[in-house]
Amino acid sequence: MRLRLAFLGSLIFFGLWGYWGHDLSSLNSPAEASADATADLPDAASESNVNPKADLSDNVIEMAFSLASRSRYVDAIALLQTIPVEDENFLRANQLQDLWAETILTLGQAKLKQGKISEAKAILKSIPETTRSYAEAAELLDNGTNPIK
């Protein structure tokens, strides 16, 4: 009885599938389906204005944003530092590094105001030397025992 119901159910399913215009040949193997799906896409290598390094740095920036959105600013800055100077996104990466370093600096200043000096020092030491906020962080580390006014 169950076998008959299963057979009848599959007949109804595939009957309706065919009725609504679905081609049963779309049930190919995954490799064939992938080849069919990419057959109409343009060949990226044939386009002359494609810059693979720019695409890579765009991906790096997206990953850095993802890290920063989870308050992992130090990791985001370290990731952005992998973008080479000659890359077209280098300036953008530097601006983001400075922005996130300022965020880390603000967090360190807040910890100093709360009197949590050891936590503030740990936060401020994480600011990379290549950012604009590094000098201010170093000054705060030197005077870390006196909270900011």
N, C-alpha and C positions, 0 to 999 in steps of 0.2 A: 504494500500500500504506500509506504513512504517513497519507494523507488518510483512509483507511478506519479506521485505528487511532485517529486523533484524533476522528473522528466517533463511533466506538464508545465511546471513553473519555468523551466528553462526554455521551452517552446514559446511560452507567452512572452518572456523577457526578450528573446532574440527576435520574435515576431514584431513586437513593438519597436525594438531597436531598428529593425529594417524599415518599418512603416514610417518612422519619423525621419528617414533619410540618412541614417548612419550607415556608412560603408563598413561591412564586416572585415574588409581587408585592413582596416586600421588596427586590428588586433595582431599586428606583426610583432616580431621580436623587438626588444628595446633598441638594439643596434640599428635595425631597419627604420624604426620610428624616428630615431635621432637623425639618421641620414636624410630621411624625408623632411624633417622639420627644418634642417639647416640648408636644404638644397636651394631655397629661394633667397637666402641671405647673401649680401654682397661680400666678396672676398676682401677682408680688411687689409691684407698685404698689397692688394692692387691699387688701393687709394694712395695718392701721392702725399696727401696732407696729414697722414697718420704719424703721430709721434709716440712710439711705445713707451719712452721714458716719461713723457707727460702723463700718459695713462697710469703708469706705475705710481708716479708721485701723487696723482689724484687719489688713487687707492690708499696710499699711505696717509694722506690727509684725512680721508674718510675714517680710516681705522683710528687715527689720533682723536678725531671728534668722538668716536665711540668710547674710547678710553676716558676722555675728559668728561663725557656725560655721566660716567660712573665715578667721578671724582678721583680718577687716577691720573692727575695732572703730570706728575713726574714721568710716568711711563709714556704719556702722550708727547711730552717734550722730547724724551729720548728717541721716540719713533720719528719725530719730525727732524731730528738732527741727522737722520740717515739720508735726507734729500740732498743731493750734491749741489754745489754752488752754481754750476752751469745750467741747472734745471730751470724751466720757466716758472715753476711754482716755488722757487727758493724764497723769494721775498714774502710770499703769502705764508710760507711755513715759519719764517722768522717772526712775522707779526703775531702769529698764533702762539709761538713759543713765549714771546714777551707778554702776551695777554695772560697765558696760563701761569707764567712765573709771577706776574702781579697778583694773581689769585692766590698762589701759594704764599706770597709775601703777606697778603691780607689775612690769610688764615694764621700765619705765624704771629702777626701783630695782635690778632684777637686773643691768641693763647697767652701772649705776654700781658695783655690787659687783664686777663683772668688770673694772672699770677702763676700760670703753669709754665714755668721757665724751661724745664727740661723738655717738655713737649714742644714748646716754641722753638727751642734750639734744634731739635730733630727735624722739624718742618722747614726751618730756614736753611739748614745745611743741605736740604734736598734741591735747592734752587741751583741750576747749572750756571757755570761761569760765563757762558756765552749769551746770557740774557741781560737786559738792561736792569733788572731788579736785583742782580747779584750784588752790586756795590752797596745798595741799601740794606740788603739782607746781611752782608758781612759787617756793616756798621752796627746793625741791631744785635748781631752775635757778640760783638765786642762789648756792647753796652747792655747785654741781655739781662743783667741783674737789675737794671732800672727799667721798669715798665714804661712804655710810651705814654706821654702825657696826653 
